[in-house]
Amino acid sequence: MRSLLIQGGHIIDPSQGIDEIGNLLITEDEISWLGEGEITLPQPDYDVLRAEGLIVCPGFIDLHCHLRQPGFEEKETIATGTQAAARGGFTTICCMPNTNPPLDNTVVIDYIKLKAILEGVVRVLPIGCISKGREGREIAPMCELASAEVIAFSDDGEPAVDSRLMRQALDYSRVIGLPIIDHCEDTVLTEGGQMNEGIISTKLGLRGIPAAAEEIIVARDLALAQLTGGRLHIAHVTTEGSVDLIRRAKKKGIRVTAEVTPHHLILTEEKVVGYDTNTKVNPPLRTEWDIQALIQGLKENVIDIIATDHAPHTEADKLCEFTLAPFGISGFETALGSLMSLVHDGQLTLSTLISKLTCEPAKIIGNKYGKLGTLASGASADITLFDPDTNWVVDTRGFASKGKNTPLDGSLLKGKVMATISQGKLVYKDDSIAVKES
């Protein structure tokens, strides 16, 4: 494999505190050198990617996405999902187990891993089920799933309603050393709910989903995590109350991490006016007040990471009445552009944003897959290059994902991924970027 020299980029690596103009060398599938000066290359044949004006950072890591395969290939496949992830700058993605069959046994886990090797363009790490069949009644064979190299356990899409089962799962997580990811929702309170409960849901005549439905289960999970000493990860936090609960739990030393999605950081419930089914997501879009609490949570490290919750659906799925449409937004390809609005508005620093997409999720995954989320020497050559100032219009017709379901279609975003390198391979390149031989 020819070496690749990334030349003259603005290198930002929060894991090492690096923020400088410099060069980066990839040899084979590892990062072999990073610095400001000239380098004598070990062999004469190498390629050069000129990165002046671009941010060069560790490849983005997504701890929460839906690839739909097996069982729902009309919505997405591992091939199309990983291509979409590469366009979004993601080099490692962790797929949720709500497939058919679900990821509750080693046979399906091995299938995912094999498909990812044969058809994927970025690293795919599976998440195993908490319960058999995701039915919430009997614990899944978590030790077997751990031996098959899942990185966490979740019944995502279905909250762990049974507190006894959740306690058992957290007990296992303490022994196994892998987190339990919970979709926090009191399903009795949310039954029939379509959007955030409030004035707008009343005006639109849509049944609301109250913030309390999330916060009740967050509080329960935190109490069980304290009781068991297990590792808890709260998925897609959306409310001010949840942020406050997690903040207090961390001060107590409870082993909890949390995530927020791009759409919950930039879109409010007002986007639902007009009944666009692409705005229907679970948990729902909340209020501007909640968004400010989420951003503050990111700044304080109460919320550890940003994850897309990429949830692709077919056009037919969403082309119906609002109440009949499934929940979910296709998020890989718009993640960076939408999040950069927070940087341009001065609400987050660029370094903070990059850390929430790189080294922080890498800490949750651990070191089993080598050095992730860093540009350190010897780390896997997972690298994202993006232009923070490029304006572009979202056009879902050009998406690599089968899922075109995003309310951002037609929106003007500022900040665009220009190239993605996964395990030393250039898996995505914008037409404006050239790679030349030495």
Residue pairs with C-beta under 8 A, 6 or more apart in sequence:
1 28
1 29
1 424
2 45
2 46
2 47
3 25
3 26
3 27
3 32
3 41
3 42
3 43
3 45
3 46
3 47
4 25
4 26
4 46
4 47
4 48
4 49
4 421
4 424
4 426
4 435
5 23
5 24
5 25
5 26
5 39
5 41
5 46
5 47
5 48
5 49
5 438
6 23
6 24
6 25
6 26
6 49
6 51
6 56
6 383
6 385
7 23
7 48
7 49
7 50
7 51
7 52
8 21
8 22
8 23
8 50
8 51
8 52
9 21
9 22
9 23
9 24
9 51
9 52
9 54
9 55
9 56
9 385
10 19
10 20
10 21
10 51
10 53
10 54
10 55
10 56
11 18
11 19
11 20
11 21
11 22
11 24
11 34
11 56
11 57
11 375
12 18
12 19
12 55
12 56
12 57
12 350
12 351
12 354
13 19
13 34
13 57
13 58
13 358
13 359
13 374
13 375
13 376
14 351
14 352
14 354
14 355
14 358
14 359
15 58
15 355
15 358
15 359
15 362
15 373
15 374
15 375
15 376
16 374
16 375
16 376
18 34
18 375
19 351
20 36
21 36
22 34
22 35
22 36
23 33
23 34
23 35
23 36
23 39
24 31
24 33
24 34
24 56
24 375
24 383
25 31
25 32
25 33
25 34
25 39
25 41
26 32
26 381
26 383
26 421
26 424
27 42
28 381
28 424
29 380
29 381
29 423
29 424
29 425
30 378
30 379
30 380
30 381
30 424
31 375
31 376
31 377
31 378
31 379
31 380
31 381
31 383
32 377
32 378
33 39
33 377
34 375
34 377
41 438
44 438
45 437
45 438
46 437
46 438
47 435
47 436
47 437
47 438
48 435
48 436
48 437
48 438
49 385
49 419
49 426
49 433
49 434
49 435
50 434
50 436
51 385
53 387
54 385
54 386
54 387
54 418
55 350
55 354
55 385
55 386
55 387
55 388
56 375
56 383
56 384
56 385
57 354
57 358
57 375
57 383
57 384
57 385
57 386
58 354
58 358
58 359
58 362
58 372
58 373
58 374
58 375
58 379
58 382
58 383
58 384
59 89
59 90
59 91
59 92
59 122
59 358
59 373
59 382
59 383
59 384
59 420
59 421
59 422
60 88
60 89
60 90
60 91
60 92
60 335
60 336
60 357
60 358
60 384
61 90
61 91
61 92
61 93
61 94
61 357
61 358
61 361
61 362
61 365
61 372
61 373
62 85
62 90
62 92
62 93
62 94
62 307
62 308
62 310
62 332
62 361
63 94
63 152
63 181
63 233
63 259
63 305
63 307
63 361
63 364
63 365
64 94
64 96
64 156
64 181
64 235
64 236
64 259
64 261
64 307
64 308
64 309
64 310
65 81
65 85
65 93
65 94
65 95
65 96
65 307
65 308
65 309
65 310
65 331
65 332
66 76
66 95
66 96
66 98
66 309
66 310
66 311
66 312
66 328
67 76
67 77
67 78
67 81
67 82
67 93
67 95
67 99
67 124
68 75
68 76
68 77
68 81
68 99
68 312
69 76
69 77
69 78
69 81
69 99
69 112
69 115
70 99
70 100
70 101
70 108
70 111
71 99
71 100
71 101
72 99
72 100
74 314
74 402
75 312
75 313
75 314
75 317
75 402
75 403
76 312
76 401
76 402
76 403
77 119
77 402
78 95
78 112
78 115
78 116
78 119
78 120
78 124
79 119
79 120
80 400
80 401
80 402
81 93
81 95
81 310
81 312
81 332
81 401
82 93
82 116
82 119
82 120
82 121
82 122
82 124
83 121
83 400
83 401
83 428
84 310
84 330
84 332
84 333
84 399
84 400
84 401
84 403
85 91
85 93
85 121
85 122
85 310
85 332
86 121
86 122
86 400
86 420
86 422
86 427
86 428
87 332
87 333
87 400
87 417
87 420
87 428
88 308
88 331
88 332
88 333
88 334
88 335
88 336
88 417
89 335
89 336
89 357
89 384
89 386
89 417
89 420
90 122
90 308
90 332
90 335
90 384
90 420
91 122
91 123
91 382
91 383
91 384
91 420
91 421
91 422
91 423
91 427
92 122
92 123
92 125
92 365
92 369
92 372
92 382
93 122
93 123
93 124
93 125
93 310
94 124
94 125
94 126
94 127
94 151
94 152
94 365
95 112
95 124
95 125
95 126
95 127
96 127
96 154
96 156
96 157
97 103
97 104
97 126
97 127
97 128
97 129
97 134
97 154
97 155
97 156
98 134
98 155
98 156
98 157
98 158
99 108
101 108
102 108
102 129
102 133
102 134
103 109
103 112
103 126
103 127
103 128
103 129
103 145
103 150
104 128
104 129
104 131
104 132
104 133
104 134
104 140
104 141
104 145
105 141
105 144
105 145
106 144
106 145
106 147
106 148
109 126
109 128
109 145
109 148
109 149
109 150
110 148
112 124
112 126
113 124
113 126
113 149
116 123
116 124
121 422
121 425
121 427
121 428
122 420
122 422
122 427
123 369
123 382
123 422
123 423
125 149
125 150
125 151
125 365
125 369
126 148
126 149
126 150
126 151
127 150
127 151
127 152
127 153
127 154
127 156
127 181
128 140
128 142
128 145
128 146
128 148
128 150
128 152
128 153
128 154
129 140
129 145
129 153
129 154
129 155
130 139
130 140
130 142
130 153
130 154
130 155
130 160
130 165
130 166
130 169
130 180
131 137
131 138
131 139
131 140
131 155
131 160
131 165
132 138
132 139
132 140
134 155
134 157
134 158
135 158
136 155
136 158
136 160
136 161
136 162
136 165
137 162
137 165
138 165
139 165
139 168
139 169
139 172
140 153
142 153
142 169
142 172
142 173
142 176
143 172
143 176
145 153
146 176
146 178
149 368
150 178
151 178
151 365
151 366
151 368
152 178
152 179
152 180
152 181
152 233
152 364
153 169
153 172
153 173
153 178
153 179
153 180
153 181
154 180
154 181
154 182
154 183
154 235
155 182
155 183
156 181
156 183
156 235
157 183
158 183
159 182
159 183
159 184
159 185
159 186
159 187
159 217
160 166
160 169
160 180
160 182
160 221
161 187
163 220
163 224
166 180
166 182
166 220
166 221
166 224
167 224
167 227
167 228
169 180
169 230
170 180
170 224
170 225
170 227
170 228
170 230
170 231
170 232
171 228
171 230
172 230
173 179
173 180
173 228
173 230
173 231
173 232
174 228
174 229
174 230
174 231
177 231
177 366
178 231
179 231
179 232
179 233
179 257
179 364
180 230
180 231
180 232
180 233
181 233
181 234
181 235
182 217
182 221
182 232
182 233
182 234
182 235
183 235
183 236
184 214
184 215
184 217
184 218
184 221
184 234
184 235
184 242
185 213
185 214
185 217
185 282
185 283
186 212
186 213
186 214
186 216
186 217
187 213
189 209
189 210
189 212
189 213
189 216
190 209
190 210
190 213
192 207
193 207
193 208
193 209
193 213
193 284
194 201
194 206
194 207
194 208
194 209
194 280
194 284
194 322
194 323
195 201
195 204
195 206
195 208
195 209
195 269
195 272
195 279
195 280
195 284
195 285
196 208
196 209
196 211
196 269
196 272
196 284
196 285
196 286
196 287
197 208
197 209
197 210
197 211
198 208
198 269
198 287
200 269
200 270
200 272
200 273
201 207
201 208
201 269
202 208
204 272
204 273
204 275
206 272
206 322
206 323
209 282
209 283
209 284
211 238
211 239
211 240
211 241
211 242
211 286
211 290
212 241
214 237
214 238
214 239
214 241
214 242
214 283
215 239
215 241
215 242
215 245
218 234
218 237
218 241
218 242
218 245
218 246
219 245
221 232
221 234
222 232
222 245
222 246
222 249
222 254
222 256
224 230
224 232
225 231
225 232
225 249
225 254
225 255
225 256
226 249
226 252
226 254
229 255
230 255
231 255
231 257
232 254
232 255
232 256
232 257
233 256
233 257
233 258
233 259
233 364
234 242
234 246
234 256
234 257
234 258
234 259
235 259
235 307
235 309
236 259
236 260
236 261
236 264
236 283
236 307
236 309
237 243
237 246
237 258
237 259
237 260
237 264
237 294
237 297
237 303
238 260
238 264
238 283
238 284
238 285
238 286
238 290
238 294
239 286
239 290
239 293
240 289
240 290
240 293
242 258
243 293
243 294
243 296
243 297
243 302
243 303
244 293
246 256
246 258
246 297
246 302
246 303
247 297
247 300
247 302
249 256
250 256
250 302
257 304
257 305
257 364
258 297
258 302
258 303
258 304
258 305
259 303
259 304
259 305
259 306
259 307
260 294
260 297
260 298
260 303
260 305
260 306
260 307
261 306
261 307
261 308
261 309
261 331
262 306
262 308
262 331
262 334
262 335
262 338
262 339
263 281
263 285
263 309
263 329
263 331
263 338
263 407
264 283
264 285
264 286
264 290
264 291
264 294
265 291
265 294
265 295
265 306
265 338
265 339
265 342
266 291
266 338
266 339
266 341
266 342
267 279
267 285
267 407
268 285
268 286
268 287
268 288
268 291
269 284
269 285
269 286
269 287
271 279
271 285
271 407
272 279
272 280
272 284
272 285
275 322
276 407
277 318
277 319
277 320
277 322
277 325
277 405
278 318
278 329
278 405
278 406
278 407
278 409
279 285
279 329
279 407
280 318
280 322
280 325
280 326
280 327
280 328
281 309
281 311
281 327
281 328
281 329
282 327
282 328
294 303
295 342
295 347
295 348
296 302
297 303
298 306
298 348
298 352
298 356
299 348
299 352
303 356
304 356
304 360
304 361
304 363
304 364
305 356
305 357
305 360
305 361
305 364
306 335
306 339
306 353
306 356
306 357
307 361
308 331
308 332
308 335
309 328
309 329
309 331
310 329
310 330
310 331
310 332
310 401
310 403
311 327
311 328
311 329
311 330
311 331
311 403
311 405
312 328
312 330
312 401
312 402
312 403
312 405
313 326
313 328
313 330
313 403
313 405
314 402
314 403
315 404
315 405
317 325
317 326
317 405
318 325
318 326
318 405
328 403
328 405
329 405
329 406
329 407
330 396
330 399
330 401
330 403
330 404
330 405
330 406
331 406
332 401
333 394
333 399
333 400
333 401
334 394
334 406
334 408
334 413
336 386
336 415
336 416
336 417
337 392
337 394
337 413
337 414
337 415
337 416
338 408
338 413
339 348
339 353
339 357
339 415
340 353
340 388
340 413
340 414
340 415
341 413
341 414
341 415
342 348
342 353
343 349
343 350
343 353
343 388
343 415
344 414
344 415
350 388
358 373
358 374
359 373
359 374
360 373
361 373
362 372
362 373
362 374
363 373
365 372
369 380
370 379
370 380
371 378
371 379
371 380
372 379
372 380
372 382
375 383
380 423
380 424
381 421
381 423
381 424
382 421
382 422
382 423
383 419
383 420
383 421
384 417
384 419
384 420
384 421
385 417
385 418
385 419
385 420
385 421
385 433
386 415
386 416
386 417
386 418
387 415
387 416
387 418
388 414
388 415
389 414
389 415
390 414
390 415
390 416
390 418
391 412
391 413
391 414
392 412
392 413
392 416
393 410
393 411
393 412
393 413
394 406
394 408
394 409
394 410
394 411
394 413
395 409
395 410
396 404
396 406
396 409
397 404
416 430
417 428
417 430
418 429
418 430
418 432
418 433
419 426
419 428
419 429
419 430
419 433
420 426
420 427
420 428
420 429
421 427
426 435
429 435
